[in-house]
């Protein structure tokens, strides 16, 4: 995997590259212009100047030879001077270009950081936000440019999210009261009818059936409300050990479970985590074969706490593993078999784990049954 470069680094590289390319073109043009100027400015005159005394001291043939030698030496001297001047000019230009290139890269890095600072503010605010801090806003000040438009759009999105979460909380609170109250009344009436001796057996049988349906509806409503609550991030996470959570969940299962509980400290909602492990154990027991076994393990793997629940149930096809985490879905059944539950157990498990920043890994066991592993982030140090 290639290393990722930050936007600031990429902008700095672009600034520096453009400056170096522009500087190289400028140096090349100046060098060519200097060469052309020197070719015309350092040309020898057609008649070199020679003193009269020198000419009188030579014969006519020697005079021509002396003049030609003088011209050749003059041309060699001018060529050497020209090459020396061009060499020093090129060296000075390259050194200057290198120094200015380093300065340009440093300035570009600083300027890019200042230009990207508002984006860092938006990123920091987005990372800090949770359901309990949706009231925070960026409130970016400055000119109305593209970054200001982005920050204002983000603030508007937070306003809509805040209203949506408030509406959801109010709905859950109202539904908890409005749905449970009539079911509680019906259950009370049915229990009174069953306890009375004045009603015939047929009425008591009907009341018993209705009481079972009422209990199922109560479990369904409780599951839906718990699922809605589980999908929200814990507002006040506490220090919890998954080993203690698993021990509490084992007390709710009326079957022997092979438990090996090593310390696994996490930060989260103890009630939701216990419900998560409890649902895993209940499903492992419910969908097991007669005289089957159930295992639960807790500990840390690679620095991450985990809890793993396995059973010896029926063989589960690989393509059906992901479907069992959907609400109201069961293996080989969809909203049927109501006596087995509402089909929300594993949906609640995934919602709780996701809200705590963890992951659920599910794999069919070769001997039959499932192995479900919940991995959560490690508890941050104090």
Secondary structure, DSSP 8 states (H G I E B T S, - for coil): ------HHHHHHHHHHHHHHHHHHHHHHHHHHHHHHHHHHHT---SS----HHHHHTS-HHHHHHHHHHHHHHHHHHHHHHHHHHHHHHHHHHHHHHHHHHHHHHHHHHHHHHHHHHHHHHHHHHHHH--GGGTT------S-SSHHHHHHHHHHHHHHHHHHHHHHHHHHHHHHHHHHHHHHHHHHHHHHHHHH-SSS-HHHHHHHHHHHHHHHHHHHHHHHHHHHHHHTS--SS-EEEEHHHHHHHHHTT--S--EEEE---EEEE-HHHHHHHHHHHHHHHHHT--TT--EEEEEEEETTEEEEEEEE--S---GGGTGGGGSTTEETTEES--GGG--S-HHHHHHHHHHHTT-EEEEEE-TTSSEEEEEEE------
